[in-house]
């Protein structure tokens, strides 16, 4: 990535440590695949959608920043 900017690099990369410490999972929620930052045992914040359907991106329930609640994954035996 090339960035042409007059902003000092210290401001651009000041929160990089926080991003690396996030617990991000890829979940299938309601038939829609999304990246979710886990904020609790069974809750998370939507980071981004991964969907070929444009209608999913227009649904405000799946907007980035929205909280979702999910059940724990059961291990398959």
Buried (B, 14 or more C-beta within 10 A) or exposed (E): EEEEEEEEEEEEEEEEEEEEEEEBEEBEBEEBBBBBBBEEEEEBBBBEBEBEEEEBEEBEEBEEEBEBEBEEEEEEE
